[in-house]
Amino acid sequence: MNEQERAAYERAHQSYLATKARREALEGKEKKLFEMIEDVEVGRYSASVSEVLAIAKVYNNNAINSFHSIFCFGFIKGQRAEKAKKRRKK
């Protein structure tokens, strides 16, 4: 790993730790919201790395601006999962 890659890894790791600390500090409804999100089993309908990177690239890694697209993407994945579930029941 070269110096630039190491620095990028360190920034990503620090960001991960800060996010983890913020989640651990949550209380009440916010804590329950994130517990509910983390408990979701998406199975094979999870976003692929290439899909996530494509959205991140278009929105320059800005979660606020990309939220609507991310939500719609998740909604589409959920619809596909429900259709597959119905087909399996038949």
Long-range contacts (C-beta under 8 A, 24 or more apart in sequence): 42-77, 42-81, 43-81, 45-77, 45-78, 45-80, 45-81, 46-77, 47-73, 47-74, 47-77
